[in-house]
Amino acid sequence: MAAGAPGRRTAAAVRRGRTPWALLVPALIGLAFLVLPFAGLLIRTPWGDLLPLLSSAEVRGALWLSLGTATAATAVSLLFGVPLAWLIARTEFPGRRAVRALVTVPLVIPPVVGGVALLLVLGRSGLLGRHLYEWTGFSLPFTTAAVVVAQVFVAMPFLVISVEGALRGADRRYEEAAATLGASRWTAFRRVTLPMAAPGVVAGAVLAWARALGEFGATITFAGNFPGTTQTMPLAVYLAMQESPEQAVVLSLVLLLVSLAVLVALRDRWVGTP
Amino acid sequence: MTDGRLRAGTAAASALLLAALAGCGGAPGGDGARGGSLTVFAAASLTEVFTGLGERFEEETGSTVEFSFAGSSDLARQIADGAPADVFASADAPTMDEVAEGGFADGDPEVFARNVLRIAVPPGNPAGVEDFADLAGDGVTVAVCAPEVPCGAAAEELMEATGVRIGAASQEEDVKAALTRVRLGEVDAALVYETDVRSADGDVEGIGIEGAEEAANDYPIVPLASSGDPGLAREWVDFVLSEEGAGALTDAGFRPASEP
């Protein structure tokens, strides 16, 4: 705190200097690389046919399914992901580092592989799914629930990592103070830890939601593809590409606009941007 | 105006793709191949047969044959975007028509084989499927191809021809994905091609469908106008259309093109 004033002065001095070409040129190339594909999408959008395509029942069905499943997947991720992040950040147990590494595995494997793995465990002939099917006659694949399961698998790690980082950054002395005042660990978590980590939780939830909305590989592998039940927007885009690329472009544009709108709204509302 | 922009965009994309592909393909293709090299774009269902035929063709002509197997419509789009292919073999006529109408074909496409749909069930047929009408039953989980891809279009046609509506659990992105559902035991049955049942080699059982010939897919082949070696491209097409080619196709479960 005391070092605030001189720190600010140094920062201003650094900012006044000339932007070095060695940084500016690659930065602009990187920006162009990220933005150009969207420009291509906009250029190839058949604007005249936009409304009829948008109002088709299939497109609306896929969009609502995507929004609904991504939101459900985020809720499930919060329910299990926040406690998991707390466990990794705030407790000591043998193999804690291994657990942390395991949580990040879904981040690095191709989602299709995740879908195959889910199928082998939760599918009708899978390790656990087999028993579920024998007892109840219910099998998860090809249901909307399977879409949510696939999305949770790929999205929850983002939330866990984000919340864990926030918990590590939060000052533990407040929790200790709460404990000395007689709060149980559960009360301290609810009343002290969670409010302190709130920005991290929100950021993690937004990341998880965005990731779930874009989920393709695990969904098509595990949940299959059927309009109205399991066909989310990314699946609809992929299949439209087989027959009419114009429709695929429109679907992509819708997905892009919706996700941008939601992310921008959430950013302004909760996640402070400097 | 939209059209003009669209065309400009396509042209730019094609030019980029061509430049990229020419850049990486140049060196290895040139040396070692006495009789030139050939790139064949072929429907995924032709993978096994064409790979086998390719080896024989290489021995006979001393050329190098490279394949790109994918969904026919994917390949057609790549050709339209300027992918450097010499020959295109499609799993259905409409996709080939698009390529021909776009002016990418060198000559008229010729049908070299036909493929009919079959029901694939897991070994032992747990759901007791006996004919096509059984697939409409309540207790049977079925995977079909999405209507956007050729095998799904054929399935639609078959459902219309027979009046049987299948309540599919999933519309798969290609026929191999539908077959995989059966192999993994996730569905009781799938509508696939006869050739897929054959290539699954005992992992699935096949059940014939009465009237399936009505909805058979024609497989057309054509040399492409963009070919760098039109002579060799023509030779490959003739080889596929030859008795040797027809024999290999029949062995794989395809029907001869001439059969009505």
Boltz contact constraints between the chains, C-beta under 6 A:
constraints:
  - contact:
      token1: [A, 43]
      token2: [B, 5]
      max_distance: 6.0
  - contact:
      token1: [A, 43]
      token2: [B, 9]
      max_distance: 6.0
  - contact:
      token1: [A, 44]
      token2: [B, 9]
      max_distance: 6.0
  - contact:
      token1: [A, 123]
      token2: [B, 186]
      max_distance: 6.0
  - contact:
      token1: [A, 124]
      token2: [B, 186]
      max_distance: 6.0
  - contact:
      token1: [A, 125]
      token2: [B, 185]
      max_distance: 6.0
  - contact:
      token1: [A, 141]
      token2: [B, 186]
      max_distance: 6.0
  - contact:
      token1: [A, 142]
      token2: [B, 169]
      max_distance: 6.0
  - contact:
      token1: [A, 142]
      token2: [B, 170]
      max_distance: 6.0
  - contact:
      token1: [A, 224]
      token2: [B, 170]
      max_distance: 6.0
  - contact:
      token1: [A, 225]
      token2: [B, 170]
      max_distance: 6.0
  - contact:
      token1: [A, 225]
      token2: [B, 171]
      max_distance: 6.0
  - contact:
      token1: [A, 226]
      token2: [B, 170]
      max_distance: 6.0
  - contact:
      token1: [A, 226]
      token2: [B, 171]
      max_distance: 6.0
  - contact:
      token1: [A, 239]
      token2: [B, 146]
      max_distance: 6.0
  - contact:
      token1: [A, 239]
      token2: [B, 148]
      max_distance: 6.0
  - contact:
      token1: [A, 242]
      token2: [B, 73]
      max_distance: 6.0
  - contact:
      token1: [A, 242]
      token2: [B, 148]
      max_distance: 6.0
  - contact:
      token1: [A, 242]
      token2: [B, 149]
      max_distance: 6.0
  - contact:
      token1: [A, 243]
      token2: [B, 148]
      max_distance: 6.0
